[in-house]
Amino acid sequence: MYDGVERMNLLEALVQGEALPGDECRELALALDPARIPAHIAIIMDGNGRWAKRRGLPRVAGHRAGVATVRKIVEDCANLGVKALTLYAFSAENWKRPRTEIDMLWRLLRFYLRHELEDLQRNQIRLQSSGRVEALPERVFEELRAVECATARNQGMRLNLAINYSARNELVDAVNAIIDEARIEGRLSELVVDEKAISRRLYTAGLPEPDLLIRTSGEMRVSNFLLWQIAYAELYVTDTLWPDFNRLELLRAVLDFQRRERRFGGLSEPPAESASGPAPEMEEIAVSSQ
């Protein structure tokens, strides 16, 4: 990362640095609007196994390469000025994988937590997790909580790891929490559940909703990830496998995001009306356009 009290952000470093022939990163940095960097980027990190298979390597090699990519992308997002980064690290469905692979994934997570704490602290990154993390192996859970506590006062980017995560489970847990609170407070018979009540009890409460969802490996699905939170996120899918996802790919995704028009269900410009006003048959019709 860029160290120092007056750390230069990534775009400034790319723009002001010496350009190499064909330096596409610098060209993209010049095209980006620093004022429109996504506040929250969520990434489905897919393709580790395929990356290894194409090279005749065991799947563990792909996961190890994927961890190295995590480190680089976390650094670049922090230096771009991203406020929150959510990484889909382990889904609730991943328990179906072979036990040897699952155990190896926990070892890699522990390795990451131990070796990245110093960088997280130095760069004021706050680590948190989303999911039913209490079900993780005891030592993994303890180390995760230890790093979360150690970085809790950091004021920089929020790094949110989705671990043992399922968006459907998240919604079930949120609704059950609402019901339990109402029962304890003796107001169950009067309970009304609305969007705000659910949002306050999601695993991601306190984070802005994702502006940009990136999926690697070319798969065209969201895989039970942040189903509530990505209602209006911009989706970006790349064929690049996660271990090969790099700064250039990240900048491409952000530039693609900035070129889109986000209307959140409205219109970019008010529709022109005739001098006599809207057509009578349209007066009672509510139109939703995205």
ABEGO torsion letter per residue (X at the ends): XBBEABBBBAAAAAAABBBBBGBAAAAAAAABBAAABBABBBBBBBGAAAAAAAAGBBAAAAAAAAAAAAAAAAAAAAAAGBABBBBBABBAAAAABBAAAAAAAAAAAAAAAAAAAAAAAAAGBBBBBBEBAAABBAAAAAAAAAAAAAAAABABBBBBBBBGBBAAAAAAAAAAAAAAAAAAAGAAAABBBBAAAAAAABAABGBBBBABBBBBGGBBBAGGBGAAAAAABBBBBBABBAAABBAAAAAAAAAAAAABBBAGGBBABBBBBBAAEBBAAAAABBBBBX
